[in-house]
């Protein structure tokens, strides 16, 4: 089984690509691998941010002195992602 199923389904669509199929298909597979790796990294970062929001206590002194509160910053990141389609 291929690690690039979305690209494999498009490889034979010669109407969108006029060059050598081998170079197109390898380029497309590499691109999909990079996208998959980026998605995996984003998932890891999102998991970390959720962990910060869930496990850090809100730092009331930071709010008092107008400095950064990790728990609130993490929650803002989560909320901003959920607002987008």
C-alpha distances in whole Angstrom, upper triangle without the diagonal:
4,7,9,8,12,13,10,13,16,15,17,20,22,25,25,24,26,25,23,20,18,20,19,16,16,18,16,13,16,18,15,14,18,18,16,18,21,20,20,23,25,24,25,28,29,28,31,33,33,34,37,38,38,39,42,45,47,49,53,54,52,53,56,56,54,51,47,46,43,42,43,41,38,39,40,36,35,37,37,33,33,36,33,31
4,5,6,10,10,8,11,13,13,15,18,20,23,22,21,23,22,20,17,16,17,16,12,12,15,13,9,12,14,11,11,15,15,13,15,18,18,18,21,23,22,24,26,27,27,30,32,32,33,36,37,37,39,41,44,46,48,51,53,50,51,55,54,52,49,45,44,41,41,42,39,36,37,38,34,33,35,35,31,32,34,31,29
4,6,9,9,9,12,14,14,17,19,21,24,22,21,24,23,21,18,17,17,16,13,12,14,12,8,10,12,9,8,11,12,9,12,15,14,14,17,19,18,20,23,23,24,26,28,29,30,32,34,34,35,37,41,42,44,48,49,46,47,51,51,48,45,42,41,37,37,38,36,33,34,34,31,30,32,31,28,29,31,28,27
4,6,6,6,9,10,11,14,15,18,20,18,18,21,20,19,16,15,15,13,10,10,11,9,6,9,9,6,7,11,10,9,12,14,14,15,18,19,19,21,23,24,25,27,29,29,31,33,34,35,36,38,42,43,45,48,49,46,47,51,50,48,45,42,41,37,37,38,36,33,34,34,30,29,32,30,27,28,30,27,25
4,5,5,6,9,10,13,14,17,19,18,18,21,21,20,16,16,17,15,12,13,14,11,9,12,12,9,11,14,13,11,15,17,16,17,20,21,20,23,25,25,26,29,30,30,32,34,35,35,37,40,43,44,46,49,51,48,48,52,52,49,47,43,42,39,39,39,37,34,35,35,31,30,32,31,27,28,30,27,24
4,6,5,7,9,12,12,16,17,15,16,19,20,19,16,16,17,14,11,13,13,10,9,12,11,8,11,13,12,11,15,16,15,17,20,20,20,23,24,24,26,28,29,29,32,34,34,35,37,39,42,43,45,48,50,47,47,51,51,48,45,42,41,38,38,38,36,33,33,33,30,29,30,29,25,26,27,24,22
4,5,5,6,10,10,13,15,13,13,16,16,16,12,13,13,10,8,10,10,6,6,10,9,7,10,13,12,12,15,16,16,18,21,21,22,24,26,26,28,30,31,32,34,36,36,37,39,41,44,45,47,50,51,48,49,53,52,49,47,43,43,40,40,40,37,35,36,35,32,31,32,31,27,28,30,26,24
4,5,5,8,10,13,15,14,14,17,17,15,12,12,13,11,8,10,12,9,8,12,12,10,12,15,15,15,18,19,19,20,23,24,24,27,29,29,30,33,34,34,36,38,39,40,42,44,47,48,50,53,54,51,52,56,55,52,50,46,46,43,42,43,40,38,38,38,35,34,35,34,30,31,33,30,27
4,6,7,8,12,14,13,14,17,18,17,13,15,16,13,11,13,14,11,11,15,15,12,15,18,17,16,20,21,20,22,25,25,25,28,30,30,31,34,35,35,37,39,40,40,43,45,48,48,51,53,55,52,52,56,56,53,51,47,47,44,43,43,41,38,39,38,35,34,35,34,30,31,32,29,26
4,6,6,9,10,9,10,13,14,14,11,13,14,10,9,12,12,9,11,14,13,12,15,17,16,17,20,21,21,23,25,25,26,29,30,30,32,35,35,36,38,40,40,41,44,45,48,49,51,54,55,52,52,56,56,52,50,47,47,44,44,43,41,39,39,38,35,34,35,34,30,31,32,28,26
4,6,7,10,10,9,12,12,11,8,9,11,8,6,10,11,8,9,13,13,12,15,17,17,18,21,22,22,24,26,27,28,30,32,32,34,36,37,38,40,42,42,44,46,47,50,51,53,56,57,54,54,58,58,54,52,49,49,46,46,46,43,41,41,41,37,37,38,36,33,34,35,31,29
4,6,9,9,9,11,12,11,8,11,13,10,9,13,14,12,13,17,17,16,19,21,21,21,24,26,26,27,30,30,31,34,35,36,37,40,41,41,43,45,46,47,49,51,54,54,56,59,61,57,58,61,61,58,56,52,52,49,49,49,46,44,45,44,40,40,41,39,36,37,37,34,31
4,6,6,7,10,12,12,10,13,14,11,11,14,15,12,15,18,17,17,20,22,21,22,25,26,26,28,30,30,31,34,35,35,37,40,40,41,43,45,45,47,49,51,53,54,56,58,60,57,57,60,60,57,55,51,51,49,48,48,46,43,44,43,40,39,40,38,34,35,36,32,29
4,5,5,6,9,10,8,12,13,10,11,15,15,13,16,19,18,19,22,23,23,24,27,28,28,30,32,33,34,36,38,38,40,42,43,43,46,48,48,49,52,53,56,56,58,61,62,59,59,62,62,58,56,53,53,51,51,50,48,46,46,45,42,41,42,40,37,38,38,35,32
4,6,7,10,12,11,15,15,13,14,17,17,15,18,21,20,20,23,25,24,26,29,29,29,32,34,33,35,37,38,38,41,43,43,44,47,48,48,50,52,53,56,56,58,61,62,59,58,62,61,58,56,53,53,51,51,50,48,46,46,45,42,41,42,39,36,37,37,34,31
4,7,10,12,11,14,14,11,12,15,14,13,16,18,17,17,21,21,21,23,25,25,26,29,30,30,32,34,35,35,38,40,40,41,43,45,45,47,49,50,53,53,55,57,58,55,55,59,58,54,53,50,50,47,48,47,44,42,43,41,38,38,39,36,33,35,35,31,28
4,6,8,8,11,11,8,10,13,12,11,15,16,16,17,20,21,20,23,25,25,26,29,30,30,32,35,35,36,38,40,41,42,44,46,46,48,50,51,54,54,56,58,59,56,56,60,59,55,53,50,51,48,48,48,45,43,44,43,39,39,40,38,35,36,37,33,31
4,7,8,11,11,9,12,15,14,14,17,19,18,20,23,23,24,26,28,28,29,32,33,34,36,38,39,39,42,43,44,45,48,49,49,51,53,54,57,57,59,61,62,59,59,63,62,58,56,53,54,51,52,51,48,47,48,46,43,43,44,41,38,40,40,36,34
4,6,9,8,7,10,12,12,13,16,17,17,19,21,22,23,25,27,27,29,31,32,33,35,37,38,39,41,43,43,45,47,48,49,51,53,54,57,57,58,61,62,58,59,62,61,58,56,53,53,51,51,51,48,46,48,46,43,43,44,42,39,41,41,37,35
4,6,6,6,9,10,11,12,14,16,17,19,20,22,23,25,26,27,29,31,32,33,35,37,38,39,41,43,44,45,47,48,49,51,53,54,57,57,59,62,63,59,60,63,62,59,57,54,54,51,52,52,49,47,48,47,44,44,45,43,40,42,42,39,37
4,6,5,6,8,10,10,12,14,15,16,18,20,21,22,24,26,27,28,30,31,32,34,36,37,39,41,42,43,45,46,47,49,50,52,55,55,57,60,61,58,59,62,61,58,56,52,53,50,50,50,47,45,46,45,42,42,43,41,38,39,40,37,35
4,5,5,6,9,10,11,12,14,15,17,18,20,21,23,24,26,27,29,30,32,33,35,36,38,39,41,42,44,45,47,48,49,51,54,55,56,59,60,57,58,61,60,57,55,52,52,49,49,50,47,44,46,45,42,41,43,41,38,40,41,37,36
4,6,5,6,9,10,11,12,14,15,17,18,20,21,23,24,26,27,29,30,32,33,35,36,38,39,41,42,44,45,47,48,49,52,53,54,57,58,55,56,59,58,55,52,49,50,47,47,48,45,43,44,43,40,40,42,39,36,38,39,36,34
4,6,5,6,9,10,10,12,14,15,16,18,20,21,22,24,26,27,28,30,32,33,34,36,37,39,41,42,43,45,46,47,51,51,53,55,56,53,54,57,56,53,51,48,48,45,46,46,43,41,42,41,37,37,39,37,34,35,36,33,31
4,5,5,6,9,10,10,12,14,15,16,18,20,21,22,24,26,27,29,30,31,33,35,36,37,39,41,42,43,45,46,49,50,52,55,56,53,53,57,56,53,50,47,47,44,45,45,42,40,41,40,37,36,38,36,33,35,36,32,30
4,5,5,6,9,10,11,12,14,15,16,18,20,21,23,24,26,27,29,30,32,33,35,36,38,39,41,42,43,45,48,49,50,53,54,51,52,56,55,52,49,46,46,43,43,44,41,39,40,40,36,36,38,36,33,35,36,33,31
4,6,5,6,9,10,11,12,14,15,17,18,20,21,23,24,26,27,28,30,32,33,35,36,38,39,41,42,43,46,47,48,51,52,49,50,53,52,49,46,43,44,41,41,42,39,37,38,37,34,34,36,33,30,33,34,30,29
4,5,5,6,9,10,10,12,14,15,16,18,20,21,22,24,26,27,29,30,31,33,35,36,37,39,40,42,45,45,47,50,51,48,48,52,51,48,45,42,42,39,40,40,37,35,36,35,32,32,33,31,28,30,31,28,26
4,5,5,6,9,10,10,12,14,15,16,18,20,21,23,24,26,27,29,30,31,33,35,36,37,39,40,44,44,46,49,50,47,48,52,51,48,45,42,42,38,39,39,37,34,36,35,32,31,33,32,28,30,32,28,27
4,5,5,6,9,10,11,12,14,15,17,18,20,21,23,24,26,27,29,30,32,33,35,36,37,39,42,43,44,47,48,45,46,50,49,46,43,40,40,37,37,38,35,33,34,34,30,30,33,31,27,30,31,28,27
4,5,5,6,9,10,11,12,14,15,16,18,20,21,22,24,26,27,28,30,32,33,34,36,37,40,41,42,45,46,43,44,47,46,43,41,37,38,35,35,36,33,30,32,31,28,28,30,28,25,27,28,25,24
4,5,5,6,9,10,10,12,14,15,16,18,20,21,22,24,25,27,28,30,31,33,34,36,39,39,41,44,46,42,43,47,46,43,41,37,37,34,34,34,32,29,31,30,26,26,28,26,23,25,27,23,22
4,5,5,6,9,10,11,12,14,15,17,18,20,21,23,24,26,27,29,30,32,33,34,38,39,40,43,45,41,43,46,45,43,40,36,36,33,33,34,31,29,30,30,26,26,29,27,24,26,28,25,24
4,5,5,6,9,10,11,12,14,15,17,18,20,21,23,24,26,27,29,30,31,33,36,36,38,41,42,39,40,43,42,40,37,33,34,30,31,32,29,26,28,28,24,24,27,25,22,24,26,23,23
4,5,5,6,9,10,10,12,14,15,16,18,20,21,22,24,26,27,28,30,31,34,35,36,39,41,37,38,42,41,38,36,32,32,29,29,30,27,25,26,26,22,22,24,22,19,21,23,20,19
4,5,5,6,9,10,11,12,14,15,17,19,20,21,23,25,26,27,28,30,33,34,36,39,40,38,38,42,42,39,36,33,32,29,29,30,27,24,26,26,22,21,24,23,19,21,23,21,20
4,5,5,6,9,10,11,12,14,15,17,19,20,21,23,25,26,27,28,32,33,34,38,39,36,37,40,40,37,34,31,30,27,27,28,26,23,25,25,21,21,24,23,20,22,24,22,22
4,5,5,6,9,10,11,12,14,15,16,18,20,21,23,24,25,27,30,30,32,35,36,33,34,38,37,34,31,28,28,24,25,26,23,20,22,22,18,18,21,20,17,19,21,19,19
4,5,5,6,9,10,10,12,14,15,16,18,20,21,22,24,25,29,29,31,34,36,33,33,37,37,34,31,28,27,24,24,24,22,19,21,21,17,16,19,18,14,17,19,17,16
4,5,5,6,9,10,11,13,14,15,17,19,20,21,22,24,27,29,30,34,35,32,33,37,37,34,31,28,27,23,23,24,22,19,21,21,18,17,20,20,16,18,21,19,19
4,5,5,6,9,10,11,12,14,15,17,19,20,21,22,26,26,28,31,32,30,31,34,34,31,28,25,24,21,21,22,20,17,19,20,16,16,19,18,16,18,21,19,20
4,5,5,6,9,10,10,12,14,15,16,18,20,21,24,24,26,29,31,28,29,32,32,29,26,23,22,19,19,20,17,14,16,16,13,13,16,15,12,14,17,15,16
4,5,5,6,9,10,10,12,14,15,16,18,20,23,24,26,29,31,28,29,33,33,30,28,24,23,19,19,20,18,15,16,17,13,12,15,15,12,14,17,16,17
4,5,5,6,9,10,11,13,14,15,16,18,21,23,24,28,29,27,28,32,31,29,26,23,21,18,18,19,17,14,16,17,14,13,17,17,15,17,20,19,20
4,5,5,6,9,10,11,12,14,15,16,19,20,22,25,26,24,25,28,28,26,23,19,18,14,15,16,14,11,13,14,11,11,15,15,12,15,18,17,19
4,5,5,6,9,10,11,12,14,15,18,19,21,24,26,23,24,28,28,25,23,19,18,14,14,15,13,9,11,12,9,8,12,12,10,12,15,15,16
4,5,5,6,9,10,10,12,14,17,19,21,24,26,24,25,28,29,27,24,20,18,15,14,16,14,11,12,14,12,10,14,15,13,14,17,18,19
4,5,5,6,9,10,10,12,15,16,18,22,23,21,22,26,26,24,21,17,16,12,12,14,12,9,11,14,11,11,15,16,14,16,19,19,21
4,5,5,6,9,10,10,14,14,16,19,21,19,19,23,23,21,19,15,13,9,9,11,9,5,8,10,8,7,11,12,11,13,16,17,19
4,5,5,6,8,10,13,14,17,20,22,20,20,24,25,23,21,17,14,11,9,11,11,7,7,10,9,7,10,13,11,12,16,17,19
4,5,5,6,8,11,13,16,19,21,19,21,24,25,23,21,17,14,11,9,12,12,9,10,13,12,11,14,16,15,16,19,21,23
4,5,5,5,9,10,12,16,18,16,17,20,21,19,17,13,11,7,6,9,9,6,8,11,11,10,13,15,15,17,19,21,23
4,6,6,8,9,12,15,17,15,16,19,20,19,17,13,10,8,5,7,8,5,5,9,9,8,11,13,14,14,17,19,22
4,6,8,10,13,16,19,18,18,21,23,21,20,16,13,11,7,10,12,9,9,12,13,11,13,16,16,16,19,21,23
4,7,10,12,15,17,17,18,21,22,21,19,16,13,10,8,11,13,10,11,15,15,14,16,19,19,19,22,24,27
4,6,8,12,14,13,14,17,18,18,16,13,9,7,5,9,11,9,11,14,14,14,16,19,20,20,23,25,28
4,6,9,11,11,12,15,16,16,15,13,9,8,6,9,12,11,12,15,16,16,17,20,21,22,24,26,29
4,6,9,9,9,12,13,13,12,10,6,7,5,7,10,11,10,13,15,15,16,19,20,21,22,25,28
4,5,5,7,9,10,11,9,8,6,8,8,9,11,12,13,15,17,18,19,21,23,24,25,27,31
4,5,5,6,9,10,10,10,8,11,11,10,13,15,15,16,19,20,20,22,25,25,26,29,32
4,5,5,6,8,8,9,9,12,13,13,14,17,18,18,21,22,23,24,27,28,29,31,35
4,5,5,6,5,6,6,9,11,10,11,14,15,15,18,20,20,21,24,25,26,28,32
4,5,5,6,7,7,11,11,10,11,15,15,15,17,19,19,20,23,24,24,27,31
4,6,8,10,10,14,15,13,15,18,18,18,21,23,23,24,27,28,28,31,34
4,6,9,10,14,16,14,15,19,19,19,21,24,24,24,27,29,29,31,35
4,7,9,12,14,12,13,16,17,16,18,21,21,21,24,26,25,28,31
4,7,10,12,11,11,14,16,15,17,20,20,20,23,25,25,27,31
4,6,9,8,7,11,12,12,13,16,17,17,20,22,22,24,28
4,6,5,6,9,10,11,12,14,15,17,19,20,21,23,27
4,6,5,6,9,10,11,12,14,15,17,19,20,22,25
4,6,5,6,9,10,11,12,14,16,17,19,21,24
4,5,5,6,9,10,10,12,14,15,16,19,22
4,5,5,6,9,10,11,13,15,16,17,21
4,5,5,6,9,10,11,13,15,16,19
4,5,5,6,9,10,11,12,15,18
4,5,5,6,9,10,11,13,16
4,5,5,6,9,10,11,15
4,6,5,6,9,11,13
4,5,5,6,9,12
4,5,5,7,11
4,5,6,8
4,5,8
4,7
4
